[in-house]
Amino acid sequence: MNDAILQEKVWLGNAEPPPEDDPYTVEILRRLSADTASSFTAEQMVALRSALSSARSHPKHAIDIRGLIPLYFAQYYFVFLFGRDRRYQTEHAILERRSEVKEKAGLATHAIGLLFLFGTLTTACLTTLYIVKSLAGIDLLPGIHLRSLLPF
């Protein structure tokens, strides 16, 4: 296959580069001892690269924009990824936050329930005491009655 066609297919992601031209494979082999690196066949290097690249591959992103900016003196690349964070640490942190929120919401619900119960019991007790006082004919504030204070 023509080198230019192969390079174009590699660039578009439609083909794998030969192991000796692949920077990732070259870097892996550079980190190995010379004896070990030279013992790999081309087929083994392709299998090694495939196994390692699939281990480091990331799930699809909602937006995945990658490109190169060739300048006269250097070449720069850019990557813009956008999507849901699915890393273990992030998922673990989200689950912890959710459980904290559930716990705090439960405490707040209990506190509101207790306040409502306390208010209801206090109102019932005061109403009962007022009725007992009225039936006994006790007038604590002469001339002022609850019926005159209520608008209805």
C-alpha positions, 0 to 999 in steps of 0.5 A, a space after each residue: 500500500 502506498 505510504 501516503 494512502 496509509 498515512 491518510 487512513 491512519 490519520 482518519 482513524 481507518 487504519 493502524 500505523 505500522 508498529 515501527 511508525 506508531 509513537 505509542 508503540 515506540 514509546 512502550 518499547 523504549 521503556 522495555 529493556 533492549 533484549 525484551 523489545 527486540 524479541 517482539 515480532 511485528 505481530 506481537 507488537 500490533 497485539 501489544 499496542 491493541 491491548 494497551 490502547 483498548 485499556 486506555 481508551 475512553 468512552 465516547 464523548 458527546 463532543 470530541 473535537 481533535 485537530 492539529 495546528 501546523 506552524 512553520 516552526 512546530 506543530 501543535 494539537 488540540 483536543 476538546 472533549 465534553 461529556 459526562 464524567 464517568 471516572 470511578 473517583 467522580 462516580 464515587 464522589 457523586 454517590 457520597 454527595 447523594 447519600 449526604 443530601 439524602 441524610 440531610 433531607 431526612 434530618 430536615 424532614 424529621 425536624 420539620 415534622 417535629 416542629 409541626 407536631 410541637 406546634 399542633 400539640 401546643 395549640 391543642 393544649 392552649 385551646 384546651 386550657 382556654 376552654 377550661 378557663 372559660 367554662 370555669 368563669 375565670 377572667 384573666 384580662 377583664 374586658 378583653 375576650 378572644 372573640 373580640 380579638 378574632 376578625 370573624 
